[in-house]
């Protein structure tokens, strides 16, 4: 017999762990941007040349504030940012 509280508890369980989207901002030298650092670490660890090129472009777009980055299952997810003028 399954109780209603058990099914309610299972329904709210997150299926996919992740972070919120982060947009790069200019920070003082004593503040660490962990998203940028983690992206650079991904570039260093990339085994495939095509993957490395993609990650380098992603780092460049992140630093230029053209994309916001979130992390899903340990991998970066980019969202293009468009300024509305």
C-alpha positions as CSV (number, residue, x, y, z in Angstrom):
1,X,0.0,0.0,0.0
2,X,1.4,3.4,-1.0
3,X,0.5,6.3,1.2
4,X,-0.4,9.7,-0.3
5,X,2.5,11.3,1.4
6,X,5.0,9.0,-0.2
7,X,3.8,9.8,-3.7
8,X,3.7,13.5,-2.9
9,X,7.3,13.3,-1.7
10,X,8.4,11.6,-4.9
11,X,6.6,14.1,-7.1
12,X,8.6,17.0,-5.6
13,X,12.0,15.3,-5.9
14,X,14.2,17.0,-8.5
15,X,15.0,14.8,-11.4
16,X,17.9,16.9,-12.7
17,X,20.3,18.8,-10.5
18,X,21.4,22.1,-11.8
19,X,22.2,25.7,-11.1
20,X,20.7,29.0,-12.1
21,X,22.0,30.9,-15.1
22,X,24.9,33.2,-14.4
23,X,25.8,36.3,-16.4
24,X,29.4,37.4,-16.4
25,X,30.1,40.8,-14.7
26,X,33.4,42.6,-14.2
27,X,34.5,41.8,-10.7
28,X,37.3,43.1,-8.5
29,X,40.5,41.1,-8.6
30,X,39.9,39.6,-5.2
31,X,36.5,38.0,-6.2
32,X,36.4,34.7,-8.1
33,X,33.9,34.0,-10.9
34,X,33.5,30.2,-10.3
35,X,31.5,29.8,-13.6
36,X,34.4,31.3,-15.6
37,X,36.9,29.2,-13.7
38,X,34.9,26.0,-14.2
39,X,34.5,26.7,-17.9
40,X,38.3,27.2,-18.2
41,X,38.8,23.9,-16.4
42,X,36.4,22.2,-18.9
43,X,38.6,23.6,-21.7
44,X,41.7,22.2,-20.1
45,X,40.1,18.8,-19.7
46,X,38.5,18.6,-23.1
47,X,39.8,15.6,-25.0
48,X,38.1,16.3,-28.4
49,X,39.4,19.2,-30.5
50,X,35.9,20.1,-31.6
51,X,34.7,20.1,-28.0
52,X,37.6,22.3,-27.0
53,X,36.8,24.9,-29.7
54,X,33.2,25.0,-28.6
55,X,34.2,25.5,-25.0
56,X,36.7,28.3,-25.9
57,X,34.0,30.0,-27.9
58,X,31.6,29.6,-24.9
59,X,34.2,31.2,-22.6
60,X,34.6,34.1,-25.0
61,X,30.9,34.6,-25.3
62,X,30.5,34.4,-21.5
63,X,33.2,37.0,-20.9
64,X,31.6,39.3,-23.5
65,X,28.2,38.9,-21.7
66,X,26.6,37.4,-24.9
67,X,25.6,34.2,-23.0
68,X,24.5,33.2,-19.5
69,X,25.7,29.8,-18.3
70,X,24.1,27.3,-16.0
71,X,25.3,23.8,-15.0
72,X,23.2,20.7,-15.6
73,X,24.6,17.3,-14.6
74,X,28.1,18.8,-14.5
75,X,28.0,20.3,-18.0
76,X,27.6,23.9,-19.1
77,X,24.3,25.0,-20.7
78,X,24.4,28.3,-22.5
79,X,21.5,30.8,-23.0
80,X,22.1,33.6,-25.5
81,X,21.5,37.0,-24.0
82,X,20.0,39.7,-26.2
83,X,19.9,43.3,-25.0
84,X,16.6,45.1,-25.8
85,X,17.2,48.7,-26.6
